[in-house]
Amino acid sequence: MSSAALHLRSRAEAEAARLPPLLAQAEHLAGTVLLGEHGRRRAGMGDDFWQYRPVMPGDSLRMIDWRRSAKSDAQFVRQREWQVAQSVMMWVDTASSMHFSGDAALPSKADRARVLAMALAILLIRSGERVGLTGTDLPPRRGEAQILRLAEMFLRDDPAGAALDDGTPDYGVPEARAMLPHARAVFLSDFMGDFEAVTAALTKAADRGVRGLCLQVLDPVEEAFPFKGRAIFESMGGTLRHDTKKADDLKTRYLERLAERRAQLKDLCRATGWLFGHHSTSQSAQSALLWAHRALGQSA
């Protein structure tokens, strides 16, 4: 494993260690039932004891717990909890716009998004859930080995290590292929690109019974627009450019457009049964992780 992936994992674990294991709640079990590490309070396959019940017609002799039965005049069956593991699929935007950081002391949007995704994956996997990526590159799996695979995948297309003219698109398009029916999903992006692509992805997911959360990650400069006077605005990929002598005249219109996009995202998430949150890289990563921790459970 590369040193960069190990570093990313250590940072993500530091964030995840502050929270208890996340138990992703599954409302629909179709296609995702397997032995997990958290119970569903119903009898079935599993390792954890649930309850004793009296023997019923149809029970075989091998089902009887003779030690418990010896303590009374009745015979009892030892039941174990039915256990399931939820599949959680992640999409982390790696487009050029995610390179941006308006302050050398702050992480780029891409760096913050990857660390948050890794931290959430660690919480989920250590709770017995299956975590993978949207698309076909890394299907949901359990175990420590999957944490390493996720770290490698997040860094494979690391925007920070790519040239700005390498063909990477300016803005990301959510990946919604191979979404497992009734799974959960987590999308992390600045969501500054084509809104129709976001609509198509969430609609497709909702049609398959997939619910989850969208976390918009922005730089504080993008949220405040502190520019004045002469300024040249250029997209990270270099495909868009705007030269102005009065940058401060653009502030009101820019902030209105930003508020409009955020309102669109909120409405879309509400319509598709998802949850929407936003995070600034000037805030602690822990605050965003705590929100995602709670929101993913609420989306069940």
matplotlib code that plots the C-alpha trace (Angstrom):
import matplotlib.pyplot as plt

x = [0.0, 1.3, 2.5, -0.1, -2.9, -1.6, -1.5, -5.0, -6.2, -4.5, -6.1, -9.5, -9.2, -8.3, -11.6, -13.6, -12.2, -14.0, -17.5, -19.1, -19.6, -22.3, -25.1, -26.6, -30.3, -31.8, -35.4, -35.4, -33.4, -33.9, -30.6, -28.5, -29.1, -26.1, -24.6, -23.6, -22.5, -25.6, -29.0, -32.4, -34.3, -35.9, -35.1, -32.8, -29.2, -26.5, -24.2, -25.8, -28.3, -31.7, -34.2, -35.4, -38.9, -40.9, -40.7, -43.3, -44.7, -42.3, -39.1, -36.5, -34.8, -31.4, -33.0, -33.7, -31.4, -31.2, -29.3, -32.0, -34.8, -33.3, -34.0, -37.8, -40.5, -40.8, -38.5, -36.9, -35.3, -32.4, -33.0, -30.3, -30.8, -31.4, -28.5, -28.1, -25.4, -26.4, -24.6, -23.4, -22.1, -20.0, -19.2, -16.4, -16.1, -12.6, -13.2, -10.8, -13.0, -12.3, -8.6, -9.5, -8.3, -8.4, -5.9, -2.7, -3.5, -6.7, -7.2, -8.6, -12.2, -11.0, -8.7, -11.5, -14.0, -11.7, -10.9, -14.6, -15.5, -12.7, -13.7, -17.3, -16.3, -14.2, -17.2, -19.5, -17.2, -16.3, -20.0, -20.3, -21.6, -20.5, -19.0, -18.0, -18.0, -20.7, -20.1, -18.3, -14.8, -15.2, -18.4, -19.4, -17.5, -16.7, -13.5, -10.3, -9.0, -11.9, -10.7, -7.3, -9.0, -11.1, -8.0, -6.3, -9.3, -9.8, -6.1, -6.1, -7.6, -6.3, -6.9, -4.0, -1.6, -3.1, -2.2, -4.9, -4.8, -5.0, -8.5, -10.1, -13.5, -14.0, -17.0, -18.0, -21.0, -22.3, -21.7, -25.0, -24.3, -24.6, -26.5, -27.7, -31.5, -32.4, -28.8, -27.6, -25.4, -23.2, -22.3, -19.5, -18.9, -19.1, -22.1, -21.1, -21.5, -24.5, -27.5, -29.4, -26.7, -27.2, -31.0, -30.6, -28.3, -30.5, -33.7, -32.1, -31.0, -34.5, -36.1, -34.0, -35.0, -31.6, -31.6, -28.7, -27.1, -25.4, -22.7, -21.7, -18.1, -17.0, -14.0, -14.7, -13.7, -16.5, -19.0, -18.0, -16.7, -14.3, -13.0, -12.8, -11.5, -9.8, -9.9, -9.6, -11.7, -10.7, -11.9, -9.5, -9.4, -8.9, -11.9, -13.8, -12.4, -13.9, -12.1, -13.7, -12.6, -15.3, -15.3, -17.3, -20.2, -20.5, -20.8, -24.5, -25.3, -22.8, -24.2, -27.7, -26.7, -25.0, -28.1, -30.2, -28.1, -28.2, -32.0, -32.2, -30.1, -32.2, -35.4, -34.0, -32.9, -36.3, -38.1, -35.9, -35.9, -32.2, -30.7, -28.6, -25.8, -23.1, -19.6, -16.9, -13.2, -12.6, -14.8, -13.6, -13.8, -15.4, -18.5, -19.2, -18.5, -20.9, -23.6, -23.0, -23.0, -26.5, -27.9, -27.1, -29.0, -31.9, -32.0, -32.9]
y = [0.0, 3.5, 5.8, 8.4, 5.9, 5.0, 8.7, 9.2, 6.2, 7.4, 10.8, 9.3, 6.9, 9.8, 11.4, 8.2, 7.2, 10.1, 8.6, 5.4, 2.8, 3.9, 1.4, 2.1, 1.3, -0.8, -0.3, -2.7, -5.8, -7.2, -8.0, -6.9, -9.6, -11.4, -12.1, -8.8, -7.5, -5.7, -7.3, -6.7, -8.0, -10.9, -14.6, -16.0, -16.6, -14.9, -15.3, -13.2, -14.6, -13.0, -15.0, -18.4, -19.5, -22.6, -25.5, -25.3, -28.0, -28.4, -27.7, -30.4, -32.0, -30.4, -26.9, -27.5, -25.9, -28.8, -26.8, -24.1, -26.7, -28.7, -25.7, -26.0, -28.4, -27.0, -27.3, -24.2, -23.2, -20.8, -18.1, -15.9, -12.5, -12.1, -10.0, -8.0, -5.8, -2.7, -1.9, 1.7, 3.1, 6.3, 8.8, 11.3, 14.0, 14.1, 16.8, 19.7, 22.1, 20.0, 21.1, 24.5, 26.0, 29.7, 29.5, 27.5, 26.8, 25.0, 21.6, 21.5, 20.4, 17.1, 16.4, 17.1, 15.1, 12.0, 12.2, 12.4, 9.5, 7.4, 8.2, 7.4, 4.1, 3.1, 3.7, 1.7, -1.2, -1.6, -1.7, -4.7, -2.8, -3.3, -0.2, 0.3, 2.9, 3.7, 2.3, -1.0, -0.5, -1.4, -3.3, -3.1, -5.4, -5.8, -6.0, -4.3, -5.1, -3.1, 0.0, -0.3, -0.8, 2.3, 4.4, 3.2, 4.0, 7.5, 8.2, 6.6, 9.6, 12.1, 15.6, 17.0, 14.8, 15.4, 18.0, 20.6, 19.9, 16.1, 16.0, 15.9, 17.7, 21.0, 19.8, 16.3, 14.3, 11.9, 8.2, 6.3, 3.0, -0.3, 1.0, -1.9, -1.9, -0.5, 0.3, 3.6, 6.1, 9.0, 11.7, 14.3, 17.1, 20.9, 20.3, 23.3, 21.6, 20.5, 20.3, 18.1, 15.4, 15.5, 15.3, 12.3, 10.5, 11.0, 10.1, 6.9, 6.0, 6.7, 4.6, 1.6, 2.4, 3.9, 6.7, 8.6, 11.9, 14.7, 16.7, 19.8, 20.7, 24.3, 26.6, 29.6, 31.9, 30.3, 31.0, 34.6, 35.9, 38.5, 39.8, 43.5, 45.6, 44.0, 40.2, 37.3, 34.3, 31.0, 27.5, 25.0, 23.1, 26.3, 26.0, 28.9, 32.5, 35.8, 39.1, 42.0, 45.4, 45.5, 42.1, 43.5, 44.2, 40.5, 39.6, 39.9, 38.0, 35.3, 34.8, 34.7, 32.0, 30.0, 30.2, 29.2, 26.1, 25.1, 25.5, 23.3, 20.6, 20.7, 20.4, 17.6, 15.7, 16.2, 14.9, 11.8, 10.9, 12.0, 14.4, 17.4, 19.1, 21.6, 21.9, 24.6, 23.4, 26.1, 24.1, 21.1, 17.8, 16.4, 18.6, 17.2, 13.6, 14.0, 15.3, 12.4, 9.9, 11.0, 11.7, 8.3, 6.7, 9.0, 8.2, 4.6]
z = [0.0, -0.9, 1.9, 0.7, 1.2, 4.6, 5.6, 4.4, 6.3, 9.6, 9.3, 8.6, 11.6, 13.8, 12.9, 13.1, 16.5, 18.2, 17.4, 18.4, 15.6, 13.2, 12.8, 9.4, 9.6, 6.8, 6.0, 3.1, 3.4, -0.1, -1.8, 1.2, 3.8, 5.3, 8.6, 10.1, 13.5, 14.7, 15.5, 14.2, 17.2, 15.3, 15.3, 12.7, 11.7, 13.8, 16.7, 19.5, 22.0, 21.8, 23.9, 25.1, 23.9, 24.7, 22.3, 19.6, 17.2, 14.3, 16.4, 16.1, 19.1, 18.2, 18.6, 22.3, 24.8, 27.3, 29.9, 30.1, 29.9, 32.9, 35.1, 34.7, 33.7, 30.2, 27.2, 25.6, 22.4, 22.4, 19.7, 18.1, 16.6, 12.9, 11.7, 8.6, 7.1, 5.1, 1.8, 1.7, -1.6, -1.9, -4.6, -3.9, -6.6, -8.1, -10.8, -11.2, -9.2, -6.2, -6.4, -5.1, -1.8, -1.2, 1.7, 1.8, 5.5, 4.6, 2.8, -0.7, -1.1, -2.5, 0.4, 3.0, 1.0, 0.9, 4.6, 5.5, 3.2, 4.7, 8.3, 7.6, 5.8, 8.8, 11.2, 8.9, 8.3, 11.9, 12.7, 10.3, 7.3, 3.7, 2.1, -1.5, -4.3, -6.8, -10.2, -10.8, -9.6, -6.0, -4.9, -1.2, 1.0, 4.7, 6.7, 7.2, 3.8, 2.3, 4.2, 2.5, -0.9, -0.4, 0.5, -2.6, -4.8, -3.3, -4.1, -7.5, -9.2, -6.6, -8.1, -6.1, -8.0, -11.5, -14.0, -14.6, -18.4, -18.2, -19.4, -15.9, -16.2, -14.5, -12.5, -11.3, -12.4, -9.8, -10.5, -10.1, -12.0, -10.3, -7.3, -5.3, -4.6, -1.2, -0.3, 1.2, -0.6, 0.3, -2.3, -1.5, -3.9, -4.4, -6.6, -8.7, -12.1, -14.2, -11.9, -14.4, -13.9, -10.1, -10.7, -13.0, -10.5, -7.4, -9.4, -10.7, -7.1, -5.7, -8.4, -7.0, -3.4, -2.6, -0.1, 1.4, 1.8, -0.3, 1.5, -0.3, 0.5, -0.3, 0.4, 2.6, -0.3, -2.4, 0.3, 1.0, -2.4, -0.9, -4.2, -5.1, -8.0, -11.0, -11.0, -13.4, -12.6, -14.1, -13.6, -12.2, -15.5, -17.5, -19.7, -18.2, -17.8, -16.8, -16.6, -14.6, -13.3, -10.6, -8.9, -6.0, -8.4, -8.9, -5.3, -4.9, -8.0, -7.2, -3.6, -5.0, -7.5, -4.7, -2.5, -5.5, -6.1, -2.5, -2.4, -5.6, -3.9, -0.8, -2.8, -4.9, -1.8, -0.2, -3.3, -3.6, 0.2, 0.6, 3.1, 2.3, 4.2, 3.5, 5.0, 4.7, 4.8, 7.4, 9.8, 11.6, 9.8, 12.9, 12.6, 9.1, 10.2, 13.1, 10.8, 8.3, 11.1, 12.2, 8.8, 7.4, 10.2, 9.6, 5.9, 6.7]

ax = plt.figure().add_subplot(projection="3d")
ax.plot(x, y, z, "-o")
ax.set_aspect("equal")
plt.show()
